[in-house]
Amino acid sequence: MFWPLGKVYFRMRRRGLEHLPRRGPAIVVANHSSFLDPGIVGSACPRKVHFLITRAMYDMTRFRWFYAGMESIPVSPGRQDALSLRRALRALGRGGVVGVFPEGGRRPDGRVGEAQAGAALLAAYSGAPVVPLGIRGAYEAFPPRSLFPRPYRVEAVFGPALVWDGSARDRQALADFSRRMMQAVAALVGERS
């Protein structure tokens, strides 16, 4: 639904689609600085994306029909959520794409932040490749506290997949993998990490 609007109003472009597997499981991780980000990720990916979203967003009455229709997976932030992890693993087990904003929420300054452990855990338990996606221009188009988006060029850039190769019980390895994911995303948006 977002692609026609994004193409015209935001002059949206996507690059690096060759890095997203055409079939089979994949985890797409992206930076998050704007309300536009889920629409950008969903329209940039030619495959259906099952997003992990916060429980508070999922439970908003006016949007719940939309999130349910997208088969989004609600997550309770700030604590281990085994049910959400199992639902995401089932989606990956069926060969689906799961979309994650590893920072956990929108970044108020528009810069790439540190990742929480969820995406790394998904990679560790599923073995699915992690495809970094850098979103450029969304913060400028629709920053937090703005009432309406501006017509600013937006770009979605996919990077080479990262593959987990450690133990899911190794906390340091999970932290290192999370850092690698966000370094890859930062490089795609032109930031040094």
C-alpha positions as CSV (number, residue, x, y, z in Angstrom):
1,M,0.0,0.0,0.0
2,F,2.8,2.4,0.8
3,W,4.9,1.9,-2.4
4,P,2.8,4.2,-4.7
5,L,2.8,7.0,-2.1
6,G,6.4,6.5,-1.4
7,K,7.4,6.5,-5.0
8,V,5.6,9.7,-5.8
9,Y,5.6,11.8,-2.6
10,F,9.0,10.7,-1.2
11,R,10.6,9.8,-4.6
12,M,11.5,6.5,-2.8
13,R,14.2,4.3,-4.2
14,R,15.5,0.9,-3.2
15,R,18.9,-0.6,-3.8
16,G,20.6,-3.9,-3.0
17,L,17.6,-6.1,-3.5
18,E,19.9,-8.9,-4.6
19,H,20.9,-9.3,-1.0
20,L,17.4,-10.3,0.1
21,P,16.8,-14.0,-0.5
22,R,14.0,-14.6,-3.0
23,R,12.7,-17.5,-1.0
24,G,13.3,-19.1,2.4
25,P,13.6,-17.4,5.8
26,A,15.2,-14.1,6.3
27,I,15.4,-11.5,9.1
28,V,15.4,-7.9,7.9
29,V,16.9,-5.4,10.4
30,A,16.6,-1.7,9.9
31,N,17.2,1.6,11.6
32,H,14.2,3.3,13.1
33,S,13.8,7.0,13.3
34,S,10.4,7.8,11.8
35,F,6.8,6.5,11.7
36,L,7.4,6.0,8.0
37,D,9.9,3.2,8.6
38,P,7.6,0.2,8.7
39,G,5.9,1.4,5.5
40,I,9.3,1.9,3.9
41,V,10.6,-1.6,4.9
42,G,7.3,-3.3,3.9
43,S,7.2,-1.7,0.5
44,A,10.9,-2.0,-0.3
45,C,10.7,-5.7,0.3
46,P,9.1,-7.6,-2.5
47,R,8.2,-10.3,0.0
48,K,5.6,-10.1,2.8
49,V,7.2,-8.9,6.1
50,H,6.0,-10.1,9.5
51,F,7.0,-7.2,11.7
52,L,7.8,-7.4,15.4
53,I,6.1,-4.4,16.9
54,T,5.6,-3.2,20.5
55,R,2.5,-4.5,22.3
56,A,1.3,-0.9,23.0
57,M,1.3,-0.2,19.2
58,Y,-0.4,-3.5,18.4
59,D,-3.1,-2.9,21.0
60,M,-4.1,0.6,19.7
61,T,-7.8,0.1,18.6
62,R,-7.6,2.2,15.5
63,F,-4.6,0.3,14.1
64,R,-5.1,-3.2,15.3
65,W,-7.0,-4.3,12.2
66,F,-4.0,-3.2,10.1
67,Y,-1.3,-4.9,12.3
68,A,-3.4,-8.1,12.5
69,G,-3.9,-8.1,8.7
70,M,-0.1,-7.8,8.3
71,E,0.3,-10.7,10.6
72,S,2.5,-8.6,12.8
73,I,4.0,-10.1,16.0
74,P,3.4,-8.0,19.1
75,V,6.3,-7.9,21.6
76,S,6.4,-6.7,25.2
77,P,9.5,-4.5,25.3
78,G,11.9,-4.5,28.2
79,R,11.5,-8.1,29.1
80,Q,12.0,-11.6,27.6
81,D,8.9,-12.4,25.6
82,A,9.0,-16.2,24.8
83,L,5.6,-16.2,23.1
84,S,6.7,-13.5,20.6
85,L,10.0,-15.3,20.0
86,R,8.2,-18.6,19.2
87,R,5.7,-16.8,16.8
88,A,8.6,-15.2,15.0
89,L,10.5,-18.5,14.8
90,R,7.3,-20.2,13.4
91,A,7.1,-17.5,10.7
92,L,10.8,-18.1,9.8
93,G,10.2,-21.8,9.9
94,R,7.6,-21.4,7.2
95,G,10.1,-19.6,5.1
96,G,8.9,-16.1,5.9
97,V,10.6,-12.8,6.3
98,V,10.6,-11.2,9.8
99,G,11.2,-7.5,10.1
100,V,12.9,-6.1,13.2
101,F,13.9,-2.6,14.3
102,P,16.6,-3.8,16.7
103,E,16.9,-0.5,18.5
104,G,13.5,-1.2,20.1
105,G,11.9,2.1,19.2
106,R,12.3,5.3,17.2
107,R,15.5,7.2,17.7
108,P,14.7,10.8,18.5
109,D,17.9,12.1,16.9
110,G,17.6,10.1,13.6
111,R,21.0,8.4,14.2
112,V,21.5,4.6,14.3
113,G,21.5,3.4,17.9
114,E,22.5,0.2,19.8
115,A,20.5,-3.0,19.2
116,Q,18.6,-4.9,21.8
117,A,19.1,-8.7,21.8
118,G,15.9,-9.8,20.0
119,A,17.2,-9.9,16.4
120,A,20.4,-11.7,17.4
121,L,18.4,-14.3,19.3
122,L,16.1,-14.9,16.3
123,A,19.2,-15.4,14.1
124,A,20.8,-17.7,16.7
125,Y,17.7,-19.9,17.1
126,S,16.5,-20.0,13.5
127,G,19.8,-19.9,11.5
128,A,18.1,-17.5,9.1
129,P,20.3,-14.9,7.4
130,V,20.1,-11.4,8.7
131,V,19.8,-8.8,6.0
132,P,20.6,-5.2,7.1
133,L,18.5,-2.4,5.6
134,G,19.5,1.2,5.9
135,I,16.7,3.7,5.6
136,R,17.8,7.2,4.5
137,G,15.7,10.3,4.5
138,A,12.8,9.1,6.6
139,Y,13.8,11.2,9.6
140,E,14.0,14.3,7.5
141,A,10.7,13.4,5.8
142,F,8.7,12.7,9.0
143,P,10.7,13.3,12.3
144,P,9.2,12.6,15.7
145,R,6.8,15.3,16.8
146,S,5.9,16.3,13.3
147,L,2.3,16.4,12.3
148,F,2.6,15.7,8.6
149,P,5.4,14.2,6.4
150,R,7.4,16.5,4.1
151,P,8.2,15.5,0.5
152,Y,11.8,14.5,1.1
153,R,13.7,11.8,-0.9
154,V,13.7,8.4,0.9
155,E,16.0,5.5,0.1
156,A,16.0,1.9,1.3
157,V,19.4,0.2,0.9
158,F,19.8,-3.6,1.5
159,G,23.3,-4.9,2.4
160,P,24.9,-8.3,2.4
161,A,23.4,-10.8,4.7
162,L,25.1,-11.7,8.1
163,V,24.9,-15.3,9.3
164,W,25.0,-16.4,12.9
165,D,27.7,-18.9,13.7
166,G,27.8,-19.2,17.5
167,S,25.9,-20.6,20.4
168,A,22.6,-19.0,21.4
169,R,23.7,-19.3,25.0
170,D,26.8,-17.2,24.5
171,R,25.7,-13.7,25.7
172,Q,28.9,-12.1,24.5
173,A,28.5,-13.6,21.0
174,L,24.9,-12.3,20.9
175,A,26.1,-8.8,21.9
176,D,28.9,-8.9,19.3
177,F,26.4,-10.0,16.6
178,S,24.0,-7.3,17.6
179,R,26.8,-4.8,17.3
180,R,27.8,-6.1,13.8
181,M,24.2,-5.8,12.6
182,M,23.9,-2.2,13.6
183,Q,27.4,-1.4,12.2
184,A,26.2,-2.8,8.9
185,V,23.0,-0.7,9.0
186,A,25.0,2.4,10.0
187,A,27.3,1.9,7.0
188,L,24.3,1.7,4.7
189,V,23.0,5.0,5.9
190,G,26.4,6.6,5.7
191,E,27.2,6.8,9.4
192,R,30.3,5.7,11.2
193,S,29.7,3.5,14.2
